């Protein structure tokens, strides 16, 4: 899907992003550090270190890596939940993010009430979400639970309702962090059909998943995050093959012998004042 004249090609641009955390031996040491405005007793942990990434409009990116590699941190930074220690991030358009199970929902509210609450957080008018309520409820397919408090829901029900809401608000950017792993096979298939519909409309999708096959079948490009850095990005089949080979200690696994990944380097920034720290 080509952009209109004058419209930036990229929905997301990440430039030189670094995220550090201060780790303390105890809550008391953390409190004293805040009180005295010092980082002297802190151990510095670098979650991301100089990450560059472009996501085009309508492009679907699969992000993979070992646990603790920095995948979720990157998504939280793009979603605006976290701020980078240094570097710049530009995100254009409405962003819907499924980052943690239950995030954006109130456990004491019913599913019906939480649909309106979640939609309002994204700036969707009450009349618009009411007009789409039947569609959302049908997609979630949780029956009478829609009028029960969400604290009574199973994890699968949470995901069903969250996915239905987040994809009903017509986001320009949709971010999903492992959420679909909770659903059953039939629901996952329905989710991927909905994602393809959004993709066809021009929605950019960032998907973190340990399901290599899903990344190969669904994504335009794969990005491998390793120890806080982009180790490789390119064609999903090639990147996932090399990732699996590394994951299994250098054994061939599903990797194809003699192939090299198509490395994609981000071009110089042209975002100008669109970047926000």
C-alpha angles and dihedrals in degrees: 000000000000121000121242117256110284093016114119112250094220125071091191131029122181119186126187094328118183126179122191131181129200112227121199132195092233142002089254092059090048091051092049091049091053091045095048094036093232134130094194096114095041127108109219118227119191110209095174127018121192101330120182121187139158123196115191125217108276093010122134116213125191114205119200138171143124122295109284094021092123102260097127092042090056092051092048090052092050090047091051095243090118132029121224121248086224138348133057136275127191120189119177123203136001113335124205115188131190100192108143132019108264096007111150093018128103111224094214094052122085121249089255092054092045092053089060092042094051092045092051090054087061093048095253113154118246091237091054095050091044089054089054097040096102090050092050093047092048092051093047089048096194095137118205091357086084087082096045127088112272091234085077093057127106118232089258091056090050091054093046093054095040093051092046092052098042094050095043095063094068097240121199088212124029120192121192123182110194091304095131091060088077097059127083122256095263093051092046090054090051090049093053090050089054091047090053090052090053091046090053088053091054102263114152112224129201112192126185110197141153088207100101093185092058091052091050094049101039111028131081092208138011126218120199114206116197125176092341096311136096101252096178142349131183142083109013095229093053098041094046092048092055091043092053091047090054091044091055094050100263097313115139095243108157094339117117112237116243097015124123124204122250101246114209116202120200114245121236114287118273097167096103113178092357088087118098125194 
